Amino acid sequence: MALKILFIGDVVGSPGRKIVSQVLPRLIPRWGLGLVVCNAENAAGGSGLTLRCFEELAEAGVDVMTMGDHVYRKDEIFQIFERSDTVVRPANFPTESPGAELALVQARDGTLVAVFTLLGRTYMKPVDSPFTAADRLLERIGGTARVILVDIHAEATSDKQLLGRYLDGRVTAVLGTHTHVATADEQILKQGTAFQCDVGMTGPHDSIIGRRYDRVLSATLSHVPCFFDVATGDPRLNGALVTADPQTGRALSIRRVSISQQDAQKMLTNSADSPGPDAPSEPLRG
């Protein structure tokens, strides 16, 4: 039976965590999700991850959390690393960097899944090569897990596209985060790897990538710095739904996911037997 993996894009602040908590416990049984992964590096006030936010997402049903360039913004991340091996920091950080670089977890059907995250290098702080780090982790995984999901946390679409092609046929999915804007290029690459440049943001979309636009506009026009508060309007859960063959690790389909607050309210008010938002019904194949 095919394995369904939901990858949730950058969760931003309280609005992002809230819609995950509202929607995910209902999506897991309705869509038959075997594994849920989310990028959680902006979950606490828009930057970093605290213990409370980690517990909130885990309780909602998130199995693995990937981090990015803001991984160490909150000191509580070190407590989280001590408590859990399912929160991963970028694998192309130095080996001395705290935190796990690889998560090996069992999906709900017993399939072993490997998850890791990499940072891009264009317009970002200097890090080691994501290509070399990916090779090293794939060698470490060996034949332990056939289903492998990679979060590429990068600014440049070219960085993401290159990594997708580089890993095509060697991993199940290469899915982008960091820009907070969903791209319309979801596809199955030639050798069977699902790819999307960016799966989008889970949080307030009446914003500038999650922040109050009045604050961002004021700082842009005046050059006077101010705190960029997390916005609140139009929360949505964005991500990608990947269906994979557990035996080969090849992706069978990929679909963009976008669930609005209105969709979430319907799920909360409908009975448990009602379908709620439908799972993407026409899988996109290569």
C-alpha positions in Angstrom: 0.0 0.0 0.0 1.2 3.5 -0.8 2.5 5.7 2.0 1.1 9.2 2.2 3.3 11.9 3.7 2.1 15.4 4.4 4.9 18.0 4.5 3.8 21.3 6.1 5.5 24.5 5.1 7.1 27.0 7.5 4.9 27.3 10.5 4.9 31.0 11.5 3.9 32.0 15.1 0.7 31.4 16.9 -1.6 31.6 13.8 0.5 28.9 12.1 0.5 26.6 15.2 -3.2 27.2 15.8 -4.3 26.1 12.3 -2.1 23.0 12.5 -3.7 22.1 15.8 -7.2 22.6 14.4 -6.7 20.8 11.1 -4.1 18.1 11.4 -5.8 15.8 13.9 -8.7 15.5 11.5 -6.6 15.3 8.4 -4.5 12.3 9.6 -7.4 9.8 9.6 -9.4 11.4 6.7 -6.5 11.4 4.3 -4.9 8.3 5.7 -1.6 10.1 6.4 1.3 7.8 7.4 3.7 10.5 8.3 3.6 14.3 9.0 6.7 16.5 8.7 6.7 20.2 9.2 9.3 23.0 9.1 9.1 24.5 12.6 11.9 27.1 12.6 9.5 30.0 12.8 7.0 28.5 15.1 7.8 30.6 18.2 7.0 34.2 17.6 8.1 34.0 14.0 11.7 32.9 14.7 12.9 29.8 16.5 11.3 27.0 18.4 10.4 26.8 22.1 9.6 23.7 24.2 5.9 24.7 24.4 5.6 25.2 20.6 7.4 21.9 20.0 4.9 20.1 22.3 1.9 21.9 20.7 2.9 20.7 17.2 3.8 17.2 18.4 0.4 16.9 20.1 -1.3 17.9 16.9 0.3 15.0 15.1 3.5 16.3 13.6 6.0 13.4 13.6 9.2 15.1 12.5 10.2 18.8 12.6 12.8 20.3 10.3 14.7 23.5 11.2 16.6 26.1 9.1 18.8 29.2 9.5 16.9 30.3 12.7 17.4 27.0 14.5 19.3 28.5 17.4 17.2 31.7 17.8 15.6 30.3 21.0 17.7 28.8 23.8 15.1 26.2 24.5 16.1 24.4 21.3 18.9 22.7 23.2 16.4 21.2 25.7 14.3 20.0 22.7 17.4 18.4 21.2 18.0 16.6 24.5 14.4 15.4 24.6 13.7 14.4 21.0 15.6 13.0 18.1 12.8 13.9 15.6 13.8 17.6 15.4 16.6 18.1 12.9 19.0 21.0 12.3 20.5 21.6 8.9 22.9 18.8 7.9 25.3 21.1 6.2 26.1 22.9 9.4 29.5 22.1 11.0 29.7 18.7 12.7 30.1 20.5 16.1 26.7 22.1 15.8 24.2 20.9 18.4 21.2 18.8 17.3 20.5 15.7 15.2 21.1 16.0 11.5 19.0 13.0 10.6 15.7 11.6 11.8 14.8 7.9 11.3 11.1 7.4 12.2 8.5 4.7 11.6 5.4 5.8 9.7 2.0 4.7 11.0 2.1 1.6 8.7 5.6 0.7 10.0 7.6 2.0 7.1 10.9 3.4 8.1 11.4 7.0 6.8 14.5 9.1 6.8 14.2 12.9 7.0 16.9 15.6 6.8 17.2 19.3 6.0 19.8 21.3 4.1 20.5 25.0 3.7 21.0 26.7 0.4 24.1 29.0 0.0 22.8 31.8 -2.3 21.9 35.0 -0.3 22.3 33.1 3.0 25.0 32.7 5.6 28.0 30.6 4.6 27.5 26.9 5.2 29.0 23.7 3.9 27.9 22.2 0.6 24.4 20.8 0.7 25.4 18.4 -2.1 28.3 16.9 -0.1 26.1 16.8 3.1 23.4 14.9 1.2 25.9 12.4 -0.2 27.2 11.8 3.3 23.8 11.2 4.8 22.6 9.0 2.0 25.7 6.9 2.6 24.9 6.8 6.3 21.3 5.8 5.6 22.5 3.0 3.2 19.6 0.6 2.8 18.1 1.3 6.2 15.3 3.4 4.8 14.0 3.6 1.2 11.6 6.4 1.8 13.7 9.6 2.2 12.4 13.2 2.5 14.7 16.2 2.1 13.8 19.8 3.2 15.8 22.2 1.1 15.7 25.5 3.1 17.0 28.1 0.6 16.4 31.5 -1.0 17.3 30.8 -4.6 15.0 28.6 -6.7 18.1 27.5 -8.7 19.7 26.1 -5.5 16.5 24.1 -4.9 16.2 22.9 -8.5 19.8 21.8 -8.7 19.5 19.8 -5.5 16.3 18.2 -6.8 18.0 17.0 -10.0 21.1 16.0 -8.1 19.1 13.8 -5.7 16.6 12.6 -8.4 16.2 8.8 -8.0 18.1 8.7 -4.7 15.4 10.2 -2.4 11.6 10.2 -2.4 11.1 13.9 -2.2 13.0 17.2 -2.3 10.7 19.9 -1.0 11.6 23.6 -0.5 11.0 26.0 2.4 12.2 29.4 3.6 10.7 31.8 1.1 7.1 31.3 2.5 5.6 31.6 -0.9 4.2 28.5 -2.6 5.4 27.7 -6.1 3.4 26.0 -8.8 6.2 23.7 -10.0 5.3 20.5 -8.1 6.3 17.5 -10.2 7.8 14.0 -10.3 11.3 14.2 -11.7 12.5 11.7 -14.3 14.0 9.2 -11.9 11.0 9.3 -9.5 11.7 12.0 -6.9 8.9 14.4 -6.0 9.9 18.1 -6.1 8.5 21.5 -5.4 10.6 24.7 -5.0 8.6 25.9 -2.0 5.6 24.4 -0.4 4.5 27.7 1.1 3.9 29.1 4.6 1.6 27.9 7.3 0.5 31.0 9.1 -1.1 34.5 8.4 -1.2 35.2 4.7 -2.5 38.8 5.1 1.1 39.7 5.7 4.6 40.1 4.3 5.7 36.4 4.6 4.1 36.2 8.0 4.8 39.7 9.4 2.6 42.7 9.8 2.9 44.6 6.5 2.4 48.0 8.1 5.6 47.4 10.1 7.5 46.1 7.2 6.3 49.0 5.0 7.2 51.6 7.6 10.7 50.3 8.0 11.2 50.1 4.2 10.0 53.6 3.6 11.7 55.3 6.5 14.8 53.2 7.1 14.0 53.3 10.8 14.2 49.8 12.2 11.2 48.4 14.1 10.1 45.0 15.4 8.3 43.0 12.7 5.4 41.5 14.7 3.8 38.3 13.4 0.5 39.1 11.6 -2.8 37.5 12.4 -5.0 37.7 9.3 -6.0 34.9 6.9 -4.2 32.0 8.4 -3.7 29.0 6.1 -2.0 25.6 6.2 0.2 25.2 3.2 2.2 22.2 2.2 2.6 19.2 -0.1 1.1 15.8 -0.1 3.4 13.1 -1.4 2.4 9.5 -2.0 5.3 7.1 -2.1 6.0 3.4 -2.8 7.4 2.0 0.5 9.2 -0.8 -1.4 11.1 1.3 -3.9 11.1 4.8 -2.2 9.9 6.3 -5.5 7.3 9.0 -5.4 4.0 8.2 -7.0 2.3 11.6 -6.8 2.6 15.1 -5.4 0.0 17.7 -4.8 0.0 21.2 -3.3 -2.1 21.6 -0.2 -3.7 24.8 1.0 -6.3 24.9 3.7 -7.9 28.2 4.8 -9.4 29.2 8.1 -12.8 28.7 6.5 -11.9 25.2 5.7 -10.6 24.7 9.2 -13.8 26.0 10.7 -15.8 23.5 8.6 -13.7 20.7 9.9 -14.3 21.8 13.5 -18.1 22.1 13.1 -18.7 19.1 11.0 -19.1 15.6 12.5 -16.2 13.2 12.7 -17.7 11.2 9.9 -17.9 14.1 7.5 -15.2 14.3 4.8 -13.9 17.8 5.5 -11.5 19.2 2.9 -11.0 16.5 0.3 -7.5 15.1 -0.2 -6.1 16.0 -3.6 -7.9 13.6 -5.8 -6.0 13.8 -9.1 -2.3 12.9 -8.4 0.3 14.7 -10.3 2.6 12.2 -11.9 5.8 12.5 -13.8 
